Amino acid sequence: MATTASGTGQMRQIRTSVQALRRRLGMTQEDLAHTIGVTVSTVNRWENGHGVPSRLARKVMEGLVEQESLSTHGGKDLNGSHTHASIPAR
């Protein structure tokens, strides 16, 4: 399977999104894997651009972001707007 330039950009965006989410939540790869029900090697592959989260995994991660946002900012970002995070689809 050939990788297109846009495909490479999407993989980079997914990789950085997963890693940024994990760090924002103060989790290790092991913590995130356990929380969303995947293996540590799966999280590692996502962060290294060798795979992408399934639709279900993305939905669970988005829920984690929303929970974190509600607990720290009352569901609003620093500008007072309601937050909604998403992990890009491939």
C-alpha positions in Angstrom: 0.0 0.0 0.0 1.5 3.3 -1.1 1.5 6.3 1.3 0.4 9.6 -0.3 1.6 13.0 0.9 -1.7 13.7 2.5 -1.7 10.2 4.1 1.6 11.0 5.6 0.3 14.3 7.0 -2.7 12.6 8.5 -0.6 9.9 10.2 1.6 12.7 11.7 -1.5 14.5 12.9 -2.9 11.3 14.5 0.4 10.5 16.1 0.8 13.9 17.6 -2.8 14.0 18.7 -2.6 10.7 20.5 0.6 11.6 22.2 -0.6 15.1 23.1 -3.8 13.7 24.6 -1.9 11.1 26.6 0.4 13.8 28.0 -2.4 16.2 28.7 -4.1 13.5 30.8 -0.8 12.8 32.6 -0.9 9.2 31.4 1.8 6.8 30.4 1.3 4.7 27.3 0.5 1.8 29.7 -2.1 3.9 31.5 -3.8 5.0 28.2 -3.8 1.5 26.9 -5.4 0.1 30.0 -8.0 2.9 30.1 -9.2 2.4 26.5 -8.8 -1.4 26.4 -5.9 -1.8 24.0 -2.3 -3.1 24.4 0.6 -0.9 25.2 2.2 -1.8 21.8 -0.9 -0.6 20.1 -0.6 2.9 21.7 3.1 2.8 20.9 2.3 2.0 17.2 -0.2 4.9 17.0 2.4 7.3 18.5 5.1 6.1 16.1 2.9 6.4 13.0 2.6 2.7 12.4 -1.2 2.4 12.9 -4.2 4.5 13.6 -6.8 4.2 16.4 -10.1 2.5 15.5 -13.3 4.5 15.5 -14.2 3.0 18.9 -10.7 3.9 20.4 -11.0 7.5 19.0 -14.5 7.8 20.6 -13.2 6.6 24.0 -10.2 9.0 23.8 -12.6 11.9 22.9 -14.6 11.0 26.0 -11.5 11.1 28.1 -10.7 14.6 26.9 -14.3 15.7 27.6 -14.2 14.3 31.1 -10.9 16.0 31.8 -12.2 19.3 30.4 -15.3 19.1 32.6 -13.3 18.4 35.7 -10.7 21.2 35.1 -12.6 23.9 33.4 -16.3 23.2 33.9 -16.6 22.1 30.3 -15.3 25.3 28.9 -11.9 26.3 27.4 -10.0 29.3 28.5 -12.1 31.6 26.3 -15.3 30.4 27.9 -16.4 28.3 24.9 -17.5 24.7 25.3 -14.8 22.3 24.4 -15.1 19.3 22.1 -11.9 17.4 21.2 -11.5 14.9 18.5 -8.8 12.5 17.3 -8.6 12.8 13.5 -9.8 9.9 11.4 -7.5 8.4 8.9 
